[in-house]
Amino acid sequence: MHAIAVAGHLCLDLTPRLPGVVNMEPGALTDVGALKVELGGSVANTGGALTHLGVDVTPYATVGDDELAELLLTKLGNEGFTSPQLSVSAGRGTSYSLVVEQPGVDRVFWHHTGANDDFDGASVDVDHFPLLHVGYPPLLPGLVVDGGTKLRELFARAKANGVTTSLDLAVVDRHSTVGQLDWDEIYSSVFAHCDIATPSFDDLTSAWGIDDGYSPQLVDQLADRMLGEGVAIAAISAGEHGLHLRTASRERLAAGGPVLQGLGSEWADRSLTLAPRPVDQPVTTTGTGDASTAGLLFGLLQSASPEQAADLAVTCAALVMAGKHPSPANVSSLSASLAPVVHPSA
């Protein structure tokens, strides 16, 4: 079993079941269904998908000293996370999101960053894992202040210890305090130490102040920039437009730590786009991007081909959208060609 560290944003997702479009008029009373309480954030979503695939995941995050922290820790154990390494921020509330999923409308998040404000990566152990994955810098102010110094230091420390580094982003709200930071500088500085990056199209355009809508040409430009700033493998998800995978040279992959250094020419200088898998009855879009990241990382851990890893990424996303765990059995049932990847002993 592979053992990796997943660090960064962690919260609880609180999702009321809505019968229809919510009446937001002042004083209105709307009858809703049961409240679903789930782990949320990159640590839980990407890490959770990896645990279902059979990876031993150690999570690193910061929580408050409140009842939500106790519930979060219990749910981490129930989801199969081993030895959670959670720093406690005294006087802070644990992060949570109210997830509003109205029928026929994309979800809306009302988010409280809480103790995530204090996460700075200092507690993350980079000595005992072949892979470190960090998620959602825009929701981790303590990691990105001063030009992203703490984030850069975390990745540089990991690289110095021979660890393969992975980064997932989040949309930057330009109207927030964090949105006023210099994201060109922040991402440029960390990409120099980043082996794998799995942002969405919106993550990148919001950070880099790009107002143009999706086009294959723009995705190519974004990938070119990421690889030019040091990333070895860039996987840009673009919703209905699919997953765009781009890779650097064989020499750059060889410098990508234990997960990438053996990939050789099969992964070098590749460019491919894979359409999303159709889902007949979508249940949720929450966590689908994180599941895609997990699928790609697992494929890399298994030394899969680029085509297999990309297929696993979109398959994991489709399973989560359908309300299922991305377990080996579920993956194989949806894509028989991936059985050798998720069942390596078969």
C-alpha positions in Angstrom: 0.0 0.0 0.0 1.3 3.5 -0.9 1.6 6.0 2.0 1.4 9.7 1.3 0.7 13.0 3.0 -2.2 15.3 2.1 -2.1 18.8 3.6 -4.0 22.1 3.6 -7.6 22.9 3.6 -10.0 20.8 5.7 -13.5 21.6 6.8 -17.0 20.2 7.3 -19.6 20.4 4.6 -23.1 21.0 5.9 -25.6 20.4 3.1 -29.4 20.7 3.7 -31.5 18.7 1.3 -33.5 21.3 -0.7 -36.9 20.4 -2.3 -36.6 23.2 -4.9 -35.4 26.7 -5.3 -34.9 28.3 -2.0 -37.0 31.4 -1.0 -34.4 33.9 0.2 -36.9 36.7 1.1 -36.5 38.2 4.6 -38.7 36.4 7.1 -39.5 33.5 4.9 -39.7 30.0 6.3 -38.7 27.2 3.9 -39.2 23.5 4.7 -36.0 21.6 4.0 -34.9 18.0 4.3 -32.2 16.4 6.5 -28.8 17.9 7.0 -25.9 16.0 5.4 -22.7 16.4 7.4 -19.6 15.4 5.5 -15.9 16.0 5.4 -14.9 18.8 3.0 -11.9 20.6 1.6 -9.0 19.3 -0.4 -7.5 17.2 2.4 -10.8 15.3 2.9 -11.9 15.1 -0.7 -8.7 14.2 -2.4 -7.4 12.3 0.6 -10.7 10.4 1.0 -10.8 9.4 -2.7 -7.2 8.1 -2.3 -8.1 6.1 0.8 -11.0 4.4 -1.1 -8.4 3.5 -3.8 -6.3 1.8 -1.2 -3.7 4.5 -0.3 -2.6 5.1 3.3 -3.2 8.8 3.7 -1.9 10.9 6.6 -3.8 14.3 6.7 -2.2 17.5 7.9 -4.5 20.5 8.7 -5.5 23.0 11.4 -8.7 22.9 13.3 -10.3 25.0 16.1 -10.9 24.1 19.7 -14.6 23.5 19.4 -17.2 20.8 19.0 -16.9 20.8 15.2 -13.2 19.7 15.6 -14.3 16.7 17.6 -16.9 15.7 15.0 -14.3 16.3 12.2 -11.7 14.0 13.9 -14.3 11.3 14.4 -15.3 11.4 10.7 -11.7 11.3 9.6 -11.3 8.0 11.5 -14.6 6.7 10.1 -13.3 7.4 6.5 -10.1 5.4 7.0 -7.6 8.2 7.5 -4.6 7.0 9.6 -3.0 9.1 12.3 -4.5 12.5 11.5 -2.0 15.2 12.2 -4.3 18.2 13.2 -2.9 21.3 14.8 -5.3 23.0 17.1 -5.7 26.8 16.9 -7.0 28.1 20.3 -9.9 30.5 20.1 -10.6 29.7 16.5 -13.6 27.9 15.1 -13.2 24.9 12.9 -13.8 25.6 9.2 -17.1 24.7 7.7 -19.1 25.3 4.5 -22.8 25.6 4.0 -23.4 23.9 0.7 -26.5 25.1 -1.1 -27.4 22.7 -3.9 -30.6 23.8 -5.6 -32.1 21.7 -8.4 -30.8 22.7 -11.8 -28.4 25.3 -10.4 -24.7 25.0 -9.7 -23.9 24.7 -6.0 -23.1 27.7 -3.8 -20.8 27.7 -0.9 -21.1 29.9 2.2 -17.7 29.3 3.7 -16.0 30.0 7.0 -12.3 29.6 6.8 -11.8 29.5 10.6 -8.7 27.8 11.8 -7.6 27.2 8.2 -6.4 30.8 8.4 -3.6 29.6 10.7 -2.3 26.7 8.6 1.3 27.5 7.6 2.7 24.1 6.7 5.3 24.1 9.5 3.9 20.9 11.1 4.0 18.9 7.9 6.4 15.9 8.0 8.2 15.6 4.7 10.7 12.9 5.8 8.6 9.7 5.5 6.4 10.1 2.4 7.2 9.7 -1.3 4.4 12.2 -2.2 3.1 15.4 -0.6 -0.1 16.8 -1.9 -1.3 20.3 -0.8 -4.7 21.8 -1.6 -6.4 25.1 -1.9 -3.8 27.9 -1.2 -6.4 30.7 -1.7 -8.3 29.4 1.3 -5.2 29.2 3.5 -4.1 32.8 4.2 -1.3 31.8 6.5 0.3 29.8 3.7 0.2 32.5 1.1 1.0 35.8 2.8 4.3 37.5 2.0 4.3 36.4 -1.6 3.6 32.7 -0.6 6.7 32.4 1.5 5.4 29.6 3.7 4.0 27.6 0.7 7.3 27.9 -1.2 9.2 26.9 1.9 7.1 23.8 2.4 7.6 22.7 -1.1 11.3 23.5 -1.1 11.7 21.5 2.1 9.8 18.6 0.5 11.9 18.7 -2.6 15.1 18.9 -0.6 14.0 15.6 1.1 13.4 13.9 -2.3 9.6 14.1 -2.1 7.4 14.4 -5.1 5.2 17.5 -4.7 1.7 18.0 -5.8 -0.5 21.1 -5.7 -4.2 21.7 -6.2 -5.6 25.3 -6.4 -8.9 27.0 -5.8 -10.8 29.9 -7.3 -9.4 33.3 -6.1 -12.1 35.7 -5.0 -10.7 39.0 -6.2 -13.0 40.9 -3.9 -11.6 39.2 -0.8 -8.5 40.1 1.3 -6.7 37.2 -0.1 -7.7 38.2 -3.6 -5.6 41.3 -3.3 -2.4 39.3 -3.0 0.0 39.0 -6.0 -1.0 35.6 -7.3 1.4 35.8 -10.2 4.3 36.0 -7.7 2.8 33.3 -5.4 2.3 30.7 -8.0 5.4 31.5 -9.9 7.5 31.0 -6.7 5.8 27.6 -5.8 5.7 26.2 -9.3 9.4 26.3 -9.3 9.3 23.5 -6.6 6.1 21.8 -7.8 6.1 18.5 -9.7 2.3 18.0 -10.2 -0.4 20.7 -10.4 -4.1 19.9 -10.9 -6.0 23.2 -11.1 -9.3 23.9 -12.7 -9.5 26.4 -15.6 -11.3 28.8 -13.3 -8.7 28.4 -10.6 -6.0 29.7 -13.0 -8.0 32.4 -14.8 -9.2 33.9 -11.5 -5.7 34.0 -10.0 -4.1 35.4 -13.1 -6.8 38.0 -13.9 -7.9 36.4 -17.2 -11.4 37.3 -18.2 -11.6 35.2 -21.4 -13.9 32.2 -21.5 -12.7 28.7 -22.2 -11.0 27.8 -25.4 -8.5 25.0 -26.2 -6.0 27.7 -27.2 -6.2 29.4 -23.8 -5.9 26.1 -22.0 -2.7 25.5 -23.9 -1.4 28.9 -22.9 -2.2 28.2 -19.3 -0.4 24.8 -19.4 2.6 26.4 -21.2 2.9 28.9 -18.5 2.8 26.3 -15.7 5.4 24.1 -17.4 7.5 27.2 -18.1 7.5 28.1 -14.4 8.7 24.6 -13.4 5.7 22.2 -13.2 6.4 18.7 -14.6 2.8 17.5 -15.0 -0.1 19.9 -15.4 -3.7 18.6 -15.4 -6.2 21.4 -16.0 -9.9 20.4 -15.5 -12.5 22.4 -17.4 -15.8 20.9 -16.5 -17.8 19.8 -19.6 -14.7 20.5 -21.7 -12.8 17.7 -20.0 -9.4 17.2 -18.6 -6.3 18.6 -20.3 -3.0 16.9 -19.5 0.4 18.3 -20.4 3.8 17.1 -19.4 7.4 18.4 -19.4 10.6 16.9 -20.7 12.0 13.5 -19.7 14.8 15.4 -17.8 12.2 17.4 -15.8 10.3 14.2 -14.9 13.5 12.5 -13.8 13.9 15.4 -11.3 10.3 14.9 -10.0 11.1 12.6 -7.0 10.3 8.9 -6.6 6.8 9.1 -8.1 7.9 10.6 -11.4 11.5 9.7 -11.9 10.7 6.3 -13.4 8.1 7.4 -15.9 10.6 7.8 -18.7 9.7 8.7 -22.3 6.1 7.4 -22.1 5.1 10.5 -20.0 7.6 13.0 -21.5 6.3 15.9 -23.7 2.8 14.7 -23.8 -0.5 16.6 -24.5 -3.9 15.0 -24.4 -7.5 16.0 -23.6 -10.0 13.6 -22.3 -13.8 14.3 -22.2 -15.6 13.8 -18.9 -17.5 10.6 -18.4 -21.2 11.0 -18.7 -23.3 10.6 -15.5 -26.9 9.6 -16.1 -28.2 10.7 -12.7 -25.8 13.3 -11.1 -26.1 13.5 -7.3 -23.5 16.2 -6.6 -20.7 18.2 -8.1 -19.0 18.8 -4.7 -15.6 17.1 -4.6 -15.5 16.0 -8.2 -12.4 18.0 -9.0 -10.6 16.7 -5.9 -11.6 13.1 -7.0 -10.1 13.8 -10.4 -6.8 14.9 -8.7 -6.9 11.7 -6.6 -7.3 9.5 -9.7 -4.4 11.1 -11.5 -2.2 10.8 -8.4 -3.1 7.2 -8.0 -2.4 6.5 -11.6 1.1 8.0 -11.2 1.7 6.0 -8.0 0.8 2.9 -10.0 3.1 3.9 -12.9 0.1 3.9 -15.2 0.3 5.4 -18.7 -0.8 9.0 -19.3 -4.0 7.7 -21.0 -4.8 5.4 -18.1 -4.1 8.1 -15.5 -6.3 10.6 -17.2 -9.0 8.0 -17.6 -8.8 7.2 -14.0 -9.1 10.9 -13.1 -12.3 11.4 -15.1 -13.7 8.1 -13.9 -13.1 9.0 -10.2 -14.8 12.4 -10.8 -17.8 10.7 -12.5 -18.2 8.2 -9.6 -18.3 11.0 -7.0 -20.8 12.9 -9.2 -22.9 9.8 -9.2 -22.8 9.6 -5.4 -20.4 6.7 -5.2 -16.9 6.1 -3.7 -14.1 5.8 -6.2 -13.2 2.3 -4.9 -11.3 -0.2 -7.1 -14.6 -2.2 -7.6 -16.5 0.9 -8.7 -13.8 2.1 -11.0 -13.5 -1.3 -12.6 -17.3 -1.5 -13.1 -17.2 1.8 -14.9 -14.0 1.2 -16.9 -12.9 -2.3 -17.3 -9.6 -1.2 -18.9 -8.6 0.4 -15.6 -8.8 -2.9 -13.7 -5.1 -3.6 -14.0 -4.3 -0.1 -12.5 -6.7 -0.3 -9.5 -6.2 -4.1 -9.0 -2.5 -4.4 -9.6 -2.3 -7.9 -8.3 -5.1 -9.1 -10.5 
